[in-house]
Amino acid sequence: MSGAIDVAFRGRLGAFELDAAFIAPAHGVTGLFGPSGCGKTSVLRAIAGLTRLENGRCKVNGEIWQEGAAFTPTHKRAIGYVFQEPSLFPHLDVRANLTFGAGRGGGVSFDEAVELLGLAPLVDRAPHNLSGGERQRVAIGRALLSQPKLLLMDEPLAALDRAAKDDILPFLERLHDRLALPVVYVSHDMAEVERLADHLVLMEAGRVRATGPLAELQSDPALPLAAAREASVSLDATVESYDATYGLSTLVVDGVRFQVPTPPQKPGDRRRLRIAAGNVSLARTAAHDSTILNVLPARILSHAAGPYEVVAVLGLGAGARLLARVTRRSWDHLALAAGDEIYAQVKSVSLAR
């Protein structure tokens, strides 16, 4: 299938059995998500050709890297690989590390990589004079300058503390927004996935549990994401206007308008919203004289009931979905059911990026 990342790997790796297959778009960021030990890195290494499973298929944008007896070795695959640890050359400065193994072609230039990753103040430094986050940005720049057709990132933030993660995530978001290069991003941290991924592959015990657009899997009550305490939905929005008096942006998702407290935003810019299930309540009638800014007509599409709470999937506008977590008492008191027209009271909306 052209225009896609089409992979299937089956076999044993020591005591671990991998049987994973998925098709993802060959654009944007595909997140491989799941608990530690579920096989995410094994899949990434198989895509890179670093692990060879005899029963395997790997096609990227129609180019066959593995199928049947055919197997393209790693050095002939147009990939950039970013590991958990940067592994920079200690005897080379940042400039030389960036240009080591740089490819030719119409991909990312040296100046563009430096600008995207904020590396200009670092180019003359030695690796031992860099922080962990700075070293990882250099490693990402080196991978980009190899002119890959696919960028593979194996938990690139796992070795960083929270402050360093917060420093580097905006640079990863810039790569997402400004480059057409497809990325497969491994993580067990849902907060990273919510900020970066467009498509999600949910893995469990060596197998693919589900795959699809991020928001679809987040709002599927049959999957563990919707039942998690930190369950949320990520929505891609467009800035419509900004009210400087109150510091409020109006952002549009599938015809639905959200008002969000933000720094100044430019109309037309794309932003990602994060709305947690615990920040959405339900009402039969629209509230008046309330401090809640976002009270939206919605329909209950489905729900899953636990012993104490109910998680409802709500449809908005032309297709956007939200999750709402309410107590079973409230659900029963309002006699709510799938198909009901209600109002979603969104107590808090934040910019994921």
Secondary structure by P-SEA (a helix, b strand, c coil): ccccccccccccccccccccccccccccbbbbcccccccaaaaaaaaacccccccbbbbccccccccccccccccccbbbbbcccccccccccaaaaaaccccccccccaaaaaaaaccccccccccccccaaaaaaaaaaaaaaacccbbbbccccccccaaaaaacaaaaaaaaaccccccccccccaaaaaacccbbbbbccccccccccaaaaaacccccccccccbbbbbbbbbcccccccbbbbbbcccbbbbbbcccccccbbbbbbbbcccbbbbcccccccccccbbbbbbccccccccbbbbbbbcccbbbbbbbbcaaaaaaacccccbbbbbbccbbbbcc
